[in-house]
């Protein structure tokens, strides 16, 4: 017998006790039970249906009609469904919806053959059909999300017929949301309270509950007030709650706020009061005081629990503080988190109390902490004489900075400790060479931790100086040669070296000139060491107390010139030129 009850599960469920708004004004989908065509397929039909509903619930573009409302409306209309198109259309019209997804499941050997139909109730036509073969339960989980996407696409592409009514989109209220949602134990019940972002008196609310934050939320009840008492709880169970907002004659708006309560219906201790929180380098400090109500109501608190938020409504217990280790004379306690914190990241913390019956309180008010960023490094200037200038961004709460350097052949090494946090620049002149490329990064530190390293920058020192251009010779006097060149206008030039020889391959340095603006040199010959008293010397030329071996007459000499920098590092020599004495 191919009869089925009409089933629908949605993430935004409307109430049983109030008349439904007109579903014909909106693209609403109902999902009916899948018919099992043989005994072997029984069980698989329910599993496929459950997976399909769970998948479609995650698609916010698909509006699902509430299960309880459908069951009541079909019961009142005395409609019992089979799997025929006529029965599906009749049920859809009675429900006032646009679309129905229905089908059947057949087990053929190892294959689970499933046929799904998407029916347009108004048009009385099947918009799409899916014939899917599943091999096992893993196959069901893998293939259903693809069907959900295709259902969503089919609904998005659907166009209403010309005679149908339309919705004035400006009448909808998508901006309405819950500002906050609070839950608390009230005897054997859970009390909920919330505030909306509008003061409209025409709003009503659906209340949903789940045992998991990302699980299936079941409809609990409806209210026109901003508070609700849930008396259907299992004592000691943990629950998650969310609210659906119902503007008058408009679709339900799903709030993103979720609130959790632990140990529902039990007398539980009070959470501590967070007094402040501060972020440092890879470290967070949260200050709190125990709740006085715990002592007044005779809760014996044995520990406090520090939680860090991992995602929306997802908290991780990262540390437990034994109350025996907390001195009673302390008025404010501090708990520190150093576990896996990332530079420049926001973290949200909360605390709870646990008593000697191992009953844990709800979470305290959250505290937001910003972990210090790693500095951002910049190259200020390079191409300087054995110096590279760096700067970086200031890091709040840092004590100082470490500067690291490497070359292509040498790995990273710390070259500087900047012990003042207000200092945000550095000139690297430490064991640095000419014409070489260096890589830098920087970190911040305080008295406990060091940040991660900054971005990497590279800079290059100034190359060795080139030789002066336009080297020339003049012969105006006997036994001497005058050299001239174009001086290099660079204060980093320490001077020039003059070379002479009998040919270009055999030249040696004969003089060093210590002024970068110098552009001439008179070569009179080789200078010897200063004359000593009481000794006889025979030379053909004497000047300023030094003995000089003059140049020979009528002889060819070859000259070259080079520059050296202020560190006496010499650059390349020029090409040699020839001069002939008289």
WOGIVEN-V540157 format. One record per residue. N is the residue number from 1. RES is the residue in three letters. SS is DSSP state (@ for helix, = for strand, . for the rest). Layout:
# WOGIVEN-V540157
n->[N & N]
res->[RES & RES]
ss->[SS & SS]
This chain:
# WOGIVEN-V540157
n->[1 & 2 & 3 & 4 & 5 & 6 & 7 & 8 & 9 & 10 & 11 & 12 & 13 & 14 & 15 & 16 & 17 & 18 & 19 & 20 & 21 & 22 & 23 & 24 & 25 & 26 & 27 & 28 & 29 & 30 & 31 & 32 & 33 & 34 & 35 & 36 & 37 & 38 & 39 & 40 & 41 & 42 & 43 & 44 & 45 & 46 & 47 & 48 & 49 & 50 & 51 & 52 & 53 & 54 & 55 & 56 & 57 & 58 & 59 & 60 & 61 & 62 & 63 & 64 & 65 & 66 & 67 & 68 & 69 & 70 & 71 & 72 & 73 & 74 & 75 & 76 & 77 & 78 & 79 & 80 & 81 & 82 & 83 & 84 & 85 & 86 & 87 & 88 & 89 & 90 & 91 & 92 & 93 & 94 & 95 & 96 & 97 & 98 & 99 & 100 & 101 & 102 & 103 & 104 & 105 & 106 & 107 & 108 & 109 & 110 & 111 & 112 & 113 & 114 & 115 & 116 & 117 & 118 & 119 & 120 & 121 & 122 & 123 & 124 & 125 & 126 & 127 & 128 & 129 & 130 & 131 & 132 & 133 & 134 & 135 & 136 & 137 & 138 & 139 & 140 & 141 & 142 & 143 & 144 & 145 & 146 & 147 & 148 & 149 & 150 & 151 & 152 & 153 & 154 & 155 & 156 & 157 & 158 & 159 & 160 & 161 & 162 & 163 & 164 & 165 & 166 & 167 & 168 & 169 & 170 & 171 & 172 & 173 & 174 & 175 & 176 & 177 & 178 & 179 & 180 & 181 & 182 & 183 & 184 & 185 & 186 & 187 & 188 & 189 & 190 & 191 & 192 & 193 & 194 & 195 & 196 & 197 & 198 & 199 & 200 & 201 & 202 & 203 & 204 & 205 & 206 & 207 & 208 & 209 & 210 & 211 & 212 & 213 & 214 & 215 & 216 & 217 & 218 & 219 & 220 & 221 & 222 & 223 & 224 & 225 & 226 & 227 & 228 & 229 & 230 & 231 & 232 & 233 & 234 & 235 & 236 & 237 & 238 & 239 & 240 & 241 & 242 & 243 & 244 & 245 & 246 & 247 & 248 & 249 & 250 & 251 & 252 & 253 & 254 & 255 & 256 & 257 & 258 & 259 & 260 & 261 & 262 & 263 & 264 & 265 & 266 & 267 & 268 & 269 & 270 & 271 & 272 & 273 & 274 & 275 & 276 & 277 & 278 & 279 & 280 & 281 & 282 & 283 & 284 & 285 & 286 & 287 & 288 & 289 & 290 & 291 & 292 & 293 & 294 & 295 & 296 & 297 & 298 & 299 & 300 & 301 & 302 & 303 & 304 & 305 & 306 & 307 & 308 & 309 & 310 & 311 & 312 & 313 & 314 & 315 & 316 & 317 & 318 & 319 & 320 & 321 & 322 & 323 & 324 & 325 & 326 & 327 & 328 & 329 & 330 & 331 & 332 & 333 & 334 & 335 & 336 & 337 & 338 & 339 & 340 & 341 & 342 & 343 & 344 & 345 & 346 & 347 & 348 & 349 & 350 & 351 & 352 & 353 & 354 & 355 & 356 & 357 & 358 & 359 & 360 & 361 & 362 & 363 & 364 & 365 & 366 & 367 & 368 & 369 & 370 & 371 & 372 & 373 & 374 & 375 & 376 & 377 & 378 & 379 & 380 & 381 & 382 & 383 & 384 & 385 & 386 & 387 & 388 & 389 & 390 & 391 & 392 & 393 & 394 & 395 & 396 & 397 & 398 & 399 & 400 & 401 & 402 & 403 & 404 & 405 & 406 & 407 & 408 & 409 & 410 & 411 & 412 & 413 & 414 & 415 & 416 & 417 & 418 & 419 & 420 & 421 & 422 & 423 & 424 & 425 & 426 & 427 & 428 & 429 & 430 & 431 & 432 & 433 & 434 & 435 & 436 & 437 & 438 & 439 & 440 & 441 & 442 & 443 & 444 & 445 & 446 & 447 & 448 & 449 & 450 & 451 & 452 & 453 & 454 & 455 & 456 & 457 & 458 & 459 & 460 & 461 & 462 & 463 & 464 & 465 & 466 & 467 & 468 & 469 & 470 & 471 & 472 & 473 & 474 & 475 & 476 & 477 & 478 & 479 & 480 & 481 & 482 & 483 & 484 & 485 & 486 & 487 & 488 & 489 & 490 & 491 & 492 & 493 & 494 & 495 & 496 & 497 & 498 & 499 & 500 & 501 & 502 & 503 & 504 & 505 & 506 & 507 & 508 & 509 & 510 & 511 & 512 & 513 & 514 & 515 & 516 & 517 & 518 & 519 & 520 & 521 & 522 & 523 & 524 & 525 & 526 & 527 & 528 & 529 & 530 & 531 & 532 & 533 & 534 & 535 & 536 & 537 & 538 & 539 & 540 & 541 & 542 & 543 & 544 & 545 & 546 & 547 & 548 & 549 & 550 & 551 & 552 & 553 & 554 & 555 & 556 & 557 & 558 & 559 & 560 & 561 & 562 & 563 & 564 & 565 & 566 & 567 & 568 & 569 & 570 & 571 & 572 & 573 & 574 & 575 & 576 & 577 & 578 & 579 & 580 & 581 & 582]
res->[UNK & UNK & UNK & UNK & UNK & UNK & UNK & UNK & UNK & UNK & UNK & UNK & UNK & UNK & UNK & UNK & UNK & UNK & UNK & UNK & UNK & UNK & UNK & UNK & UNK & UNK & UNK & UNK & UNK & UNK & UNK & UNK & UNK & UNK & UNK & UNK & UNK & UNK & UNK & UNK & UNK & UNK & UNK & UNK & UNK & UNK & UNK & UNK & UNK & UNK & UNK & UNK & UNK & UNK & UNK & UNK & UNK & UNK & UNK & UNK & UNK & UNK & UNK & UNK & UNK & UNK & UNK & UNK & UNK & UNK & UNK & UNK & UNK & UNK & UNK & UNK & UNK & UNK & UNK & UNK & UNK & UNK & UNK & UNK & UNK & UNK & UNK & UNK & UNK & UNK & UNK & UNK & UNK & UNK & UNK & UNK & UNK & UNK & UNK & UNK & UNK & UNK & UNK & UNK & UNK & UNK & UNK & UNK & UNK & UNK & UNK & UNK & UNK & UNK & UNK & UNK & UNK & UNK & UNK & UNK & UNK & UNK & UNK & UNK & UNK & UNK & UNK & UNK & UNK & UNK & UNK & UNK & UNK & UNK & UNK & UNK & UNK & UNK & UNK & UNK & UNK & UNK & UNK & UNK & UNK & UNK & UNK & UNK & UNK & UNK & UNK & UNK & UNK & UNK & UNK & UNK & UNK & UNK & UNK & UNK & UNK & UNK & UNK & UNK & UNK & UNK & UNK & UNK & UNK & UNK & UNK & UNK & UNK & UNK & UNK & UNK & UNK & UNK & UNK & UNK & UNK & UNK & UNK & UNK & UNK & UNK & UNK & UNK & UNK & UNK & UNK & UNK & UNK & UNK & UNK & UNK & UNK & UNK & UNK & UNK & UNK & UNK & UNK & UNK & UNK & UNK & UNK & UNK & UNK & UNK & UNK & UNK & UNK & UNK & UNK & UNK & UNK & UNK & UNK & UNK & UNK & UNK & UNK & UNK & UNK & UNK & UNK & UNK & UNK & UNK & UNK & UNK & UNK & UNK & UNK & UNK & UNK & UNK & UNK & UNK & UNK & UNK & UNK & UNK & UNK & UNK & UNK & UNK & UNK & UNK & UNK & UNK & UNK & UNK & UNK & UNK & UNK & UNK & UNK & UNK & UNK & UNK & UNK & UNK & UNK & UNK & UNK & UNK & UNK & UNK & UNK & UNK & UNK & UNK & UNK & UNK & UNK & UNK & UNK & UNK & UNK & UNK & UNK & UNK & UNK & UNK & UNK & UNK & UNK & UNK & UNK & UNK & UNK & UNK & UNK & UNK & UNK & UNK & UNK & UNK & UNK & UNK & UNK & UNK & UNK & UNK & UNK & UNK & UNK & UNK & UNK & UNK & UNK & UNK & UNK & UNK & UNK & UNK & UNK & UNK & UNK & UNK & UNK & UNK & UNK & UNK & UNK & UNK & UNK & UNK & UNK & UNK & UNK & UNK & UNK & UNK & UNK & UNK & UNK & UNK & UNK & UNK & UNK & UNK & UNK & UNK & UNK & UNK & UNK & UNK & UNK & UNK & UNK & UNK & UNK & UNK & UNK & UNK & UNK & UNK & UNK & UNK & UNK & UNK & UNK & UNK & UNK & UNK & UNK & UNK & UNK & UNK & UNK & UNK & UNK & UNK & UNK & UNK & UNK & UNK & UNK & UNK & UNK & UNK & UNK & UNK & UNK & UNK & UNK & UNK & UNK & UNK & UNK & UNK & UNK & UNK & UNK & UNK & UNK & UNK & UNK & UNK & UNK & UNK & UNK & UNK & UNK & UNK & UNK & UNK & UNK & UNK & UNK & UNK & UNK & UNK & UNK & UNK & UNK & UNK & UNK & UNK & UNK & UNK & UNK & UNK & UNK & UNK & UNK & UNK & UNK & UNK & UNK & UNK & UNK & UNK & UNK & UNK & UNK & UNK & UNK & UNK & UNK & UNK & UNK & UNK & UNK & UNK & UNK & UNK & UNK & UNK & UNK & UNK & UNK & UNK & UNK & UNK & UNK & UNK & UNK & UNK & UNK & UNK & UNK & UNK & UNK & UNK & UNK & UNK & UNK & UNK & UNK & UNK & UNK & UNK & UNK & UNK & UNK & UNK & UNK & UNK & UNK & UNK & UNK & UNK & UNK & UNK & UNK & UNK & UNK & UNK & UNK & UNK & UNK & UNK & UNK & UNK & UNK & UNK & UNK & UNK & UNK & UNK & UNK & UNK & UNK & UNK & UNK & UNK & UNK & UNK & UNK & UNK & UNK & UNK & UNK & UNK & UNK & UNK & UNK & UNK & UNK & UNK & UNK & UNK & UNK & UNK & UNK & UNK & UNK & UNK & UNK & UNK & UNK & UNK & UNK & UNK & UNK & UNK & UNK & UNK & UNK & UNK & UNK & UNK & UNK & UNK & UNK & UNK & UNK & UNK & UNK & UNK & UNK & UNK & UNK & UNK & UNK & UNK & UNK & UNK & UNK & UNK & UNK & UNK & UNK & UNK & UNK & UNK & UNK & UNK & UNK & UNK & UNK & UNK & UNK & UNK & UNK & UNK & UNK & UNK]
ss->[. & . & = & = & . & . & . & . & . & . & . & . & . & . & . & . & . & . & . & . & . & . & @ & @ & @ & . & . & = & = & = & = & = & = & = & = & = & . & . & @ & @ & @ & . & . & @ & @ & @ & @ & @ & @ & @ & @ & @ & @ & @ & @ & @ & @ & . & . & . & . & . & = & = & . & . & @ & @ & @ & @ & @ & @ & @ & @ & @ & @ & . & . & . & . & = & = & . & . & @ & @ & @ & @ & @ & @ & @ & @ & @ & @ & @ & . & . & . & = & = & = & = & = & = & = & = & = & = & . & . & = & = & = & = & = & = & = & = & = & = & . & . & . & . & = & = & = & = & = & = & = & = & = & = & . & . & @ & @ & @ & @ & @ & @ & @ & @ & @ & @ & @ & @ & @ & @ & @ & @ & @ & @ & @ & @ & @ & . & . & . & . & . & . & . & . & . & . & . & @ & @ & @ & . & . & . & . & . & . & = & = & = & = & = & = & = & = & = & . & . & = & = & = & = & = & = & = & = & . & . & . & . & . & . & . & = & = & = & = & = & = & = & . & . & . & . & . & . & . & = & = & = & = & = & = & . & . & . & = & = & = & = & . & . & . & . & . & . & . & . & = & = & = & = & = & = & = & = & . & . & . & . & . & = & = & = & . & . & . & . & = & = & = & . & . & . & . & . & . & . & . & . & . & . & = & = & = & = & = & = & = & = & . & . & = & = & = & = & = & = & = & . & . & @ & @ & @ & @ & @ & . & . & . & . & = & = & = & = & = & = & = & = & = & = & = & . & . & = & = & = & = & = & = & = & = & = & @ & @ & @ & . & . & . & . & . & . & . & = & = & = & = & = & . & . & . & . & . & . & . & . & = & = & = & = & = & = & = & = & = & = & . & . & . & . & = & . & . & . & . & . & . & = & = & = & = & . & . & . & . & . & . & = & = & = & = & = & = & = & = & . & . & = & = & = & = & = & = & . & . & . & . & . & . & . & = & = & = & = & = & = & = & . & . & . & . & . & . & = & = & = & = & = & = & . & . & . & . & . & . & = & = & = & = & . & . & . & . & . & . & . & . & = & = & = & = & = & = & = & = & = & . & . & . & . & = & . & . & . & . & . & . & = & = & = & = & . & . & . & . & . & . & . & . & = & = & = & = & = & = & . & . & . & . & . & . & = & = & = & = & = & = & . & . & . & . & . & . & = & = & = & = & = & = & = & = & = & = & = & . & . & = & = & = & = & = & = & = & = & . & . & . & . & . & . & = & = & = & = & . & = & = & = & = & = & = & . & . & . & . & . & . & . & . & . & . & = & = & = & . & . & = & = & = & = & = & . & . & . & . & . & = & = & = & = & = & = & = & = & = & = & . & . & . & . & = & . & . & . & . & . & . & = & = & = & = & . & .]
